[in-house]
């Protein structure tokens, strides 16, 4: 049975949960990793905390991390409810997801590819793990990076990034394919900005780790 990691953006997480069920019905082991970016930003604004980003990544203080955890818990519950009884809630920092801390971003880490025993056990029992992207520390980790790290560590066949954008855009049009070397070059020269940056970087990581990566309608190829 092949494995698929489904990364759901915070804006579409609950609505896109049906994709996890469809993949499961097609005979795949499915691991869901979700974000909560809009929810985190809205709650920070409500609390009077100014959001700060560097290259699409959220600078995280202790106060921000508290907001991150609460927002992830809310989205995680919504996704699990949308999937139904097959879903099992997991938080990365509680199941051994490791990351290397990025000092410039505060309590933020780059996740390390790993295969969590808790995820393996959940899949073996026929569940769909729904993973909130935190790492041991605890550290806030980008959900795209967490999904890619888990996909590589778990030996997934495919990783699918689902969000409110149709794919990687170039001059307003969706790119059907982008190869890893071109992606790295354009990431380096600033062609891409904002939230697509961590998605594309994560897709490059996954592809180089032997996982077929798709961002919306854009296929990232080796």
N, C-alpha and C positions, 0 to 999 in steps of 0.2 A: 504494500500500500504506500503510495507516494505521499509526501508531506508538503503542505502549502502553508506559508505564513501570510496572513492577511493583515496588512497594516491599515487601520481605519483612522482617518483624520477626525479631530474633535467635532467639526461641524457636521459630519455625516455619520458618526460612529453608530448611533442606534439605528438610523435609517438603513445603513448598509449591512446590518447584521444578517440580513437574509442571504447575502453572498456567502457567508460562512456556512449556513445551512445547505445551500445549493452545492457547495464544494464537498461537504460531508456526505450528502446524498449521492454524489458522483463517485464516492468511494475513497476520498482523500482523508488523511489525517490533517486536521486544520488547527492551527494556532493563531489566535487573534491577538494583535497588539494594537492598542488604541492610544490616541493623543487626547488632549483636553485644552489645547491652546486658547481658543476663544473663551472657554469657561474660566480659565486661569486669569486671563487678562481682565475679563469683566469683574471677577471677584477682587482682583488687586485694585482696580479702579474704585470699586465700592468701598474698599478699606482705605483708600487714599494712598496706595502704594504705586509709584510711577513705574510702569514696565520699561525695562531696558533690554535691548537686543544687540548682539554682536554676530554678524553673518548669519542671521536667522535663528540664533540660539539665545535663550532667555538667561540673563544674568540672575543668579539665584542666591539670595541671602537666607538666613534662618526664617525670617518672616515670610519670604516668598515660598520657601519650601513647604511651610505649613499650608499655604494656599494651594500649592501644587498637589499635595497629598489629598486634601479635601476635595479638590476639583476632579482629580483622577478617580477617587472613590465614587463620586457621583456618576461620572460617565461610565465607570466599570459596572456599576449596578444597572444602569440603563441598558448597556450592551448585553449583559447577562440576561436581563429580563426579556429583551428582544429576541435573543437566541432561544431561550427557554431552558428546560431541565437538562439539556446536554451540556450547558455552559458551566464552567467552574472558575471562580474568581481567584486570581493570583496576583500578588504584588512582587515586583522584581527584587526589591530589597529583602523580602522575606523568603525567597526561594533561591538565593545565591547568585543573582545576577551581579557580576563584577564590572567595575569600570575604573579607568584611570582618570583621576581628578584633573580638571582643567582650571588652573589657578586664576586665570584672567576672568573666568566666569563665575567664580564663587563656588557654591556647592553643586557643581556640575561635573559630570564625568563622561568620557567616551567609553561606551560599553565594550567589553571584551567577548569575542565569540565563545559561547559555552552551551552545554546541554544540561539544563536543570533537571535533576531527578524528579522534582515535583511535576514538571511538564511531561516527562516521559511516563510517569505513573498515571497522569490524567489521560494521556492519549491511549495508554494500554487498557484503561478502564472504559474507553469509548467516549470520553468527554471532549469538549472543545475548550481548551484553556483560553481564558481571556485575561491577558497580562497587562497590568498597569506599569508604565516604564519608569521605575525607580531602580537604583542600584544600591548595593551595600554601602553603608556610610552613615546615614543614607545620602545619596546623591540624586539630583535631578538629571535625567538623561533624555536626550531627544528621542521621541518615539520612533522616528524613522530609523535612527541609528540602532536603537534597541531591537527593532524588528529585524534589521539586517544581521546584527550580531547573533540573534537567536536562530535565524534561518541558516546561517553558516554553521553554528554550533550543533544544531539539530540535524544537519544533513538534509535540509529541505530541497525539494526539486525546484520550487518556484516561490518567489515572493511577489505579492501584488500590493501596490500602494493605491489606496482608494481615498480620494479627497474631493473637494469641491472644485477642483481644476481638471480639465479634460486630459492633461498630459503636459509634456515639456513643450513650451511655446517658443517659436523662433519667428520673429517678425509677425507676430499675431496668429501664426498658424501652428497647429499641433504637429510635432515631429513624429513620424511613424516609427523611426528607429534612430538610435544614436549609439555609436560604438564607444567603448570605455575610454580609449585614448582621446577621442574628440571631446568627450565629456570632461575629462580631466583638464584638457587644454582650455576649454571655455570656462570652466570653473576658476581656473587660475588667472585668466585675463579679465575676469569680471563681467563676462557676457551675461551671466545669470545673477540675479539678486533676490534677496528675501527668502521666503519659505521654500522655494524650489531648490535652494542650495543644499540644505541637509538631506532632502529627498534624493537628489541626484548623487550626492556623496555616498549616501547609504546604498543606493542601487549599484554604484561602482564597487563598494566593499563586497556586496553580496555576489555580484557577477564574478569578481576576482576570486571569490571563495567557492565558485562552482555552482552558484544558485542562479537560475534564470529570473531576471528582474523585469517587472513591468510597472511603469508609472502611468496610470490612466491608460491612454491609448498608445503610449510610447514604450517601445521595447528597447531595453539597454542590452547591447550585445558585446561579447568579448572580442 
